[in-house]
Amino acid sequence: MTTLLVGPFNRVEGDLEIRLEVQDGAVSAAYTNSPLFRGFERMMLGKGPLDALTITPRICGICSISQSAAAALALADLAGVQPAPEGAKVAALLHMIENVSDHMAHFNLFFMPDYARAAYAGADWHQTVLERFTAGQGSALRRAIEARADLLHVVGMLGGKWPHTLAIQPGGVTRTPTARDLIRIGASLQAFRRYLEAQTFGGKLEDFIALGTVQQLEAWTTGDAGLFLRVAEATGTGAMGRGTGRYLSFGAYPLPEGRVFKGGTWDNGAEAPVDFAAIREDISHAWMLGEAAHPSAGATVPDEMMREGAYSWCKAPRLQGRTFETGALARQIVVGHPLARALAAEGGVRARVAGRLLELALTQIEMERLLRDIRPEARFMDQVILPKDGAGVGVVEAARGALGHWITVKDGAISGYQIIAPTTWNFSPRDAGGTAGPVEAALVGAPVAEGEDTPLSVQHIVRSFDPCMVCTVH
Amino acid sequence: MSQIETFYDVMRRQGITRRSFMKYCSLTAAALGLSPSFVPKIAHAMETKPRTPVIWVHGLECTCCSESFIRAAHPLAKDVVLSMISLDYDDTLMAAAGHAAEAALEETIQKYKGNYILAVEGNPPLNEDGMFCITGGKPFVEKLRHAAKDAKAIISWGACASYGCVQAAKPNPTQATPVHKVITDKPIIKVPGCPPIAEVMTGVITYMLTFDRLPELDRQGRPAMFYSQRIHDKCYRRPHFDAGQFVEAWDDEHARKGYCLYKMGCKGPTTYNACSTIRWNEGVSFPIQSGHGCIGCSEDGFWDQGSFYDRVTDLTQFGVEANADKIGLTAAGVVGAGVAAHAAVSALKAAQRKTQDKKEEA
């Protein structure tokens, strides 16, 4: 058996290091280390509750709206109110745009460039991938960056700036869009649809979301989606990195009538609502002091001795004592989309990437629908008076999956703040029972060729989860 | 490599046309506040000067600066700058990974010794010997010192590298420390903001690449061309401030009319940045335009100044025009008296600033 230390990973957000044990040309065990700790939960203590709206989004420059939305919901919950309905719609639209931007950035900038590597030279698809996806140069990358910047105009307009938008508040949003704004946003959304249909899918979004089986998916040959499917098949990478078949979603985009994508869990075919009381953050293998706790009672005390046996700053969240995978695929499986359900059993690299593409198409359609629904004359923000003492929870779905903020307030100051980010679920270390985190488990069996020090298979699998390491530990 | 390519060579190789190139030169001149006569000079410099290599490293941060950067205003500007500096080393965007990436960093340092610009996003945490941010098995602070040793100059991107930002908020659990407190023997340009505006980032880097010198800096080490005026000075809601018209509550009638956000905690009067002129996301808006006050994210210590929704009153160090309540009252009463009061306040402000300047110089 040999041991490989893989890292730093590039083209992921933040820092990541993985220790691999390799036996007979395959990974036999993996240990993920999140080597970056900033201590956001500690710095929240003693601050005014509203500070959460400004500080927590700065955990991450990629999914700052997700953090902002979770913080706003936690404060609204603390005050026992619902945001103004039109405000909730604008907040949902802002959040959808960020998630869509993340999905397309992941596909184009972070994931696909791996297939442009020299190791794949000679394959009949390689030239096309080189032209489209060479890191920093490919034509698809350029188009994606441009389309994304255009789409983010909408966030600029509604939120003032992106990243680190301030507009989302517990009572709604600070910006009241005018009828003229809505028309401009509509134009931006139309332009984005044209980009998706011409470049990413090479066909109508409605046709892609109508796919219901793996066979139908495999028959999709157009656009970069088609290119990916062909390459995943040809390289055998699509089947790599199978998960455990347990998926979690907190439910995305709360509107007065319910969440646009409903939440729940899916355990190899069995559906259930999320039992929030059954979440525990285990710290047996994290450089943290204390005991496993529910986030409403948890603390973040770094073990400055970095004790033996522990190997990451990341805590290990578990639901009913078990690991769960979270992300776009999980979300659409929980919603019950036929294609996502068909991919649930496969659960590997292809399933995750296809899940993301599917959601890209679905969310574009939802954004268009939502925009038509916004009434500029209505109230967009209600006054919210926060109690001096109390507790609140805000759960949302970031691009990468389930995100929760748990806040406790005493005498008008924050006395407890715990955050569980999607990548905390996916990239968690082992728990007290020795059960590996979702990525650690998915890496077992990944092929390692002779002489590879940063195995390609491992990179494909890790990136298929779209890790956001800065959120993981925060 | 003995012959380093020129900027123009690189752009041509990236498929950028001559026409686009000239357009870029004019845009740059405009962004930097230079007269049109500078356009040929910029063009000439880009055609003849060897490309300046850039190493971009990430410490304790959230990648928001990179995110802002790749969304730079004019798609062309971003394209050009990206290809121009071609980020010889960038952990987030580059192709290589793992040991190959570390080797690429070393190679770039050796190849361009003394000649490259080091762009730093994020900052090093010094607590526990830097163990809170480890890349490539070593604390980030070591990587930073190593890369800084042979750099020509350093750019501190964003509030993290410049001042510490939110991760340095009390109690600063990791002892996150701004770059200039770790590297003391190199010229450092601070480009604060959380994140900085994309156009400001490309503007600064283009200026350095084109003119081969540092932009003029203010006392705090920020490029004067972007940080010499307060948000308040050029805010489109300023007339409402002067007229004493304020938003009193979220989404009230005054909010819909776009009145001044001072009473909602706007930090525009004490924040030096270009948000109200250049704006965000390709010039479409900025926080005040979205109905939320400025939080002052380009100022040192913005994260620990009490609530972001508290009014900035009785600030002595910068001298805000006055207490908004007072101005509001006078304006509502006798107009003449209001004007007089305002003039008096402005004189007071000037006096305060003089004292302040003296203090800073001392």
Contacts between the chains, C-beta under 8 A, distances in Angstrom:
chain1	res1	chain2	res2	distance
A	5	B	137	7.4
A	6	B	98	5.6
A	7	B	98	6.2
A	7	B	135	7.9
A	7	B	136	7.2
A	8	B	91	6.4
A	8	B	97	7.5
A	8	B	98	6.9
A	8	B	101	6.5
A	8	B	102	7.5
A	8	B	135	4.8
A	8	B	136	5.4
A	9	B	97	5.6
A	9	B	98	7.2
A	10	B	91	5.3
A	10	B	92	6.7
A	10	B	93	7.7
A	10	B	94	5.3
A	10	B	95	7.6
A	10	B	96	6.5
A	10	B	97	4.7
A	10	B	101	5.5
A	11	B	92	6.9
A	11	B	93	7.0
A	11	B	94	7.4
A	11	B	95	7.8
A	11	B	97	7.2
A	13	B	63	5.3
A	13	B	92	7.1
A	14	B	63	7.0
A	15	B	58	7.8
A	15	B	133	7.1
A	15	B	134	7.1
A	15	B	135	5.3
A	17	B	134	7.3
A	17	B	137	7.8
A	35	B	133	6.8
A	35	B	134	3.8
A	35	B	135	7.0
A	36	B	60	6.6
A	36	B	132	6.9
A	36	B	133	5.0
A	36	B	134	7.6
A	37	B	125	7.8
A	37	B	132	4.3
A	37	B	133	7.5
A	37	B	173	7.8
A	37	B	174	6.2
A	38	B	60	5.7
A	38	B	125	7.5
A	38	B	132	7.1
A	38	B	167	4.2
A	38	B	173	7.2
A	38	B	174	5.9
A	38	B	176	7.0
A	39	B	132	7.9
A	39	B	167	7.2
A	39	B	173	2.9
A	39	B	174	5.7
A	40	B	166	7.5
A	40	B	167	7.4
A	42	B	171	6.7
A	42	B	173	4.7
A	43	B	166	7.2
A	43	B	167	7.6
A	43	B	169	4.2
A	43	B	170	6.4
A	43	B	171	6.7
A	43	B	172	7.4
A	43	B	173	6.5
A	46	B	170	7.6
A	47	B	169	8.0
A	48	B	306	7.7
A	48	B	307	4.7
A	50	B	307	5.9
A	50	B	308	6.8
A	50	B	309	5.7
A	51	B	307	6.5
A	51	B	308	6.5
A	53	B	308	7.4
A	54	B	295	5.7
A	54	B	303	7.9
A	54	B	308	4.8
A	55	B	166	5.1
A	55	B	169	6.7
A	55	B	303	6.7
A	58	B	62	5.9
A	58	B	64	7.4
A	58	B	165	6.9
A	58	B	166	4.5
A	58	B	167	8.0
A	58	B	194	6.4
A	59	B	62	6.2
A	60	B	62	4.9
A	60	B	63	7.4
A	60	B	64	7.7
A	61	B	61	7.7
A	61	B	62	4.1
A	61	B	63	4.5
A	61	B	64	2.4
A	61	B	65	7.0
A	61	B	66	7.4
A	61	B	67	4.7
A	61	B	68	7.7
A	61	B	195	6.5
A	62	B	62	7.6
A	62	B	63	6.0
A	62	B	64	7.7
A	62	B	67	6.3
A	64	B	62	7.6
A	64	B	64	6.9
A	84	B	251	7.6
A	109	B	93	7.1
A	113	B	95	6.0
A	116	B	95	7.4
A	117	B	95	7.7
A	134	B	95	7.2
A	135	B	93	6.8
A	135	B	94	6.1
A	135	B	95	3.4
A	136	B	82	7.3
A	136	B	86	7.2
A	136	B	87	7.0
A	136	B	93	6.0
A	136	B	94	6.9
A	136	B	95	6.8
A	137	B	14	7.3
A	142	B	79	6.9
A	145	B	70	5.6
A	145	B	71	7.6
A	145	B	75	7.8
A	145	B	78	7.2
A	146	B	75	4.9
A	148	B	71	7.1
A	149	B	70	7.9
A	149	B	71	4.4
A	149	B	72	7.8
A	149	B	75	6.7
A	149	B	78	7.7
A	149	B	281	7.5
A	149	B	282	6.4
A	150	B	282	8.0
A	152	B	71	6.2
A	152	B	281	5.3
A	153	B	281	5.5
A	153	B	282	6.2
A	153	B	284	5.0
A	155	B	281	6.5
A	156	B	279	7.8
A	156	B	280	5.2
A	156	B	281	2.9
A	156	B	282	7.1
A	156	B	284	3.9
A	156	B	285	4.7
A	157	B	281	7.9
A	157	B	284	5.2
A	157	B	285	5.4
A	157	B	290	7.8
A	158	B	290	6.7
A	159	B	285	7.9
A	159	B	290	5.5
A	160	B	280	6.6
A	160	B	285	5.3
A	160	B	286	5.5
A	160	B	287	3.7
A	160	B	288	7.1
A	160	B	289	5.9
A	160	B	290	3.0
A	160	B	291	7.7
A	160	B	292	6.1
A	161	B	275	7.6
A	161	B	280	3.7
A	161	B	281	6.5
A	161	B	285	7.2
A	161	B	286	6.0
A	161	B	287	5.7
A	161	B	290	7.7
A	162	B	280	7.3
A	162	B	281	5.9
A	163	B	62	7.9
A	163	B	64	4.2
A	163	B	67	5.3
A	163	B	68	6.6
A	163	B	195	6.1
A	164	B	64	6.1
A	164	B	194	5.8
A	164	B	195	6.9
A	164	B	297	7.4
A	165	B	290	7.8
A	166	B	287	5.5
A	166	B	290	7.3
A	166	B	292	4.3
A	166	B	295	6.7
A	167	B	290	5.0
A	167	B	291	6.9
A	167	B	292	5.7
A	169	B	250	6.8
A	171	B	250	6.3
A	171	B	251	8.0
A	172	B	250	7.6
A	172	B	251	6.9
A	173	B	291	7.9
A	174	B	250	6.4
A	174	B	251	7.6
A	174	B	255	7.7
A	174	B	290	6.0
A	174	B	291	3.6
A	174	B	292	4.3
A	175	B	290	4.4
A	175	B	291	4.6
A	175	B	292	7.7
A	176	B	251	6.5
A	176	B	255	7.3
A	176	B	256	5.9
A	176	B	291	7.0
A	302	B	132	7.7
A	302	B	173	7.0
A	304	B	127	7.7
A	304	B	128	5.2
A	306	B	128	7.7
A	306	B	131	6.2
A	313	B	132	7.5
A	379	B	251	5.8
A	380	B	251	5.4
A	381	B	250	4.3
A	381	B	251	3.9
A	382	B	250	8.0
A	382	B	251	7.7
A	383	B	249	6.2
A	383	B	250	6.7
A	453	B	98	6.6
A	453	B	99	5.8
A	454	B	97	5.5
A	454	B	98	3.5
A	454	B	99	6.6
A	454	B	100	6.9
A	459	B	97	6.2
A	470	B	61	7.3
A	470	B	62	5.1
A	470	B	63	6.4
